Amino acid sequence: MSGDGGVSAPPISRMGAIVTLERVLARTPALAVLLPMLQVYDVGCLVHLEVVVRNATAPSGLALRLDSAFSGEESTSLHVRLRYPDGRDVASDDDRHCAPPCLSWFPGGVRGDGVHTLYQMPLWLFPLPPAEDFLLTVEWPWAGIGPKAVTLDGAAIAGAAARSAECWPR
């Protein structure tokens, strides 16, 4: 738990339910930004962003730029923003001063095969979004990606939250 009453991470004793999205949010000749799924808990959800890089065409310093995305402080980092129907906004680069809703970088991973590198870059969203459609926008000017928006189904996320289960019965 965070000091403001928010939940700063997925609950360990629950299994998150999956909302499959399978979206390519943006692509350049060197990289693609993917949104394969959301992992939804009763209190929030992990937004599973992935960046796939063609190593031969990757811009110099890309790994450092991806590392900086987790801080949100760099002008060269990947930016993610949610806009709810009531006009509320939540952004990945504003999680340090965040009263809920919050969208915070969460530890990810990296793996590669010599030709491509996959950066797993999840974000923790707390609390759950409203059960109505809302917009997710990614923008990464440094990598040549202007704002790209996709509509997410808040009702599907609410349904997944109801399927989130305790690891052990109470």
C-alpha positions in Angstrom: 0.0 0.0 0.0 1.1 3.5 -0.7 0.9 6.3 1.8 -2.1 8.0 0.0 -4.4 5.0 0.5 -3.6 3.7 -3.0 -2.5 0.2 -3.9 1.0 0.6 -5.4 1.3 -2.9 -6.8 -0.8 -5.9 -7.8 -1.9 -8.0 -4.9 0.4 -11.0 -4.5 -2.2 -13.4 -3.2 -4.6 -12.9 -6.1 -4.5 -14.2 -9.7 -5.2 -11.5 -12.2 -7.7 -12.2 -15.0 -6.6 -11.5 -18.6 -8.1 -9.1 -21.1 -6.6 -9.9 -24.5 -6.0 -6.9 -26.6 -3.3 -7.9 -29.2 -2.8 -4.4 -30.5 0.2 -2.9 -32.3 -0.1 0.6 -31.0 2.7 2.1 -33.2 5.6 1.1 -35.3 8.7 2.6 -37.0 11.3 0.9 -39.1 13.3 0.3 -35.9 10.7 -0.6 -33.3 7.1 -1.5 -32.5 5.0 -0.7 -29.4 2.6 -3.5 -28.6 -0.3 -3.9 -26.1 -0.9 -7.6 -26.0 -3.0 -7.7 -22.8 -4.2 -6.4 -19.5 -3.8 -8.4 -16.3 -6.7 -7.3 -14.1 -7.1 -7.6 -10.4 -10.0 -6.5 -8.1 -8.2 -3.3 -7.2 -6.3 -2.3 -10.4 -4.6 -3.7 -13.5 -1.3 -4.2 -15.2 -1.1 -2.7 -18.6 1.4 -4.9 -20.4 3.2 -2.8 -22.9 6.0 -4.3 -25.0 8.6 -2.6 -27.2 10.1 -4.9 -29.9 13.3 -3.6 -31.5 15.1 -4.5 -34.7 18.6 -4.5 -33.4 20.2 -3.6 -36.7 18.2 -0.5 -37.1 17.8 0.6 -33.5 18.6 4.2 -32.7 21.8 4.8 -30.7 21.0 4.9 -27.0 17.7 3.1 -27.3 18.3 0.9 -24.2 19.0 4.0 -22.1 15.9 5.7 -23.3 13.8 2.6 -22.4 15.4 2.6 -19.0 14.4 6.3 -18.6 10.8 5.5 -19.4 10.5 3.9 -15.9 11.3 7.3 -14.3 9.1 9.3 -16.7 11.5 12.2 -16.1 13.3 12.2 -19.4 11.9 14.1 -22.4 13.1 11.2 -24.5 11.0 8.6 -22.7 7.9 6.7 -23.8 4.7 8.5 -22.6 1.4 6.7 -21.9 -1.8 8.6 -21.1 -5.3 7.4 -20.2 -8.4 9.7 -20.7 -11.6 8.7 -19.0 -15.1 9.7 -20.3 -15.5 12.2 -17.5 -12.4 14.0 -18.7 -10.0 12.8 -16.0 -6.5 12.1 -17.3 -3.8 9.9 -15.9 -0.2 9.8 -17.3 2.8 7.6 -16.9 5.1 10.6 -16.5 3.1 12.0 -13.6 3.2 9.1 -11.1 5.5 10.8 -8.6 2.8 13.3 -7.5 -0.2 11.1 -8.1 -3.4 10.9 -6.2 -5.6 8.2 -7.7 -6.0 7.4 -10.5 -2.3 6.5 -10.9 -0.4 5.0 -13.8 3.0 3.9 -12.6 5.9 2.0 -14.3 6.2 -1.5 -12.9 9.3 -3.8 -13.1 9.5 -5.5 -16.5 12.1 -7.5 -18.3 14.1 -7.8 -21.5 15.2 -10.6 -23.7 16.6 -10.9 -27.2 17.7 -13.3 -29.9 20.4 -11.3 -31.7 18.0 -10.0 -34.3 15.3 -8.5 -32.1 15.1 -7.4 -28.5 11.8 -7.4 -26.5 11.4 -5.0 -23.7 8.4 -5.8 -21.4 7.3 -2.5 -19.9 4.2 -3.0 -17.7 2.3 -0.1 -16.0 0.2 -0.5 -12.8 -3.1 1.3 -13.1 -4.9 2.0 -9.8 -7.8 2.0 -9.2 -9.7 0.1 -11.9 -10.9 2.4 -14.7 -14.7 3.1 -15.0 -16.7 0.3 -16.7 -17.0 2.3 -19.9 -14.8 2.9 -22.9 -11.8 5.1 -22.4 -8.7 6.1 -24.4 -5.1 4.9 -24.1 -2.6 7.1 -25.9 1.1 6.4 -26.4 3.6 9.0 -27.6 7.3 8.8 -28.1 8.6 11.8 -30.1 12.3 10.7 -29.6 11.6 7.4 -31.4 9.5 9.1 -34.1 6.1 8.1 -32.7 3.4 10.8 -32.5 0.3 10.3 -30.4 -1.4 7.0 -31.2 -4.7 6.4 -29.4 -6.7 3.2 -28.9 -10.1 2.7 -27.2 -10.2 0.2 -24.3 -13.3 -1.5 -23.1 -13.9 -0.6 -19.5 -16.8 -3.1 -19.2 -14.5 -5.9 -20.2 -11.9 -4.8 -17.6 -14.6 -4.7 -14.9 -15.7 -8.2 -15.9 -12.1 -9.4 -15.7 -11.8 -7.8 -12.2 -14.7 -9.9 -11.1 -12.9 -13.0 -12.3 -9.7 -12.1 -10.4 -9.4 -14.8 -7.7 -7.7 -15.4 -4.4 -4.9 -18.0 -4.5 -6.5 -19.7 -1.4 -10.1 -19.6 -0.3 -10.9 -17.5 2.7 
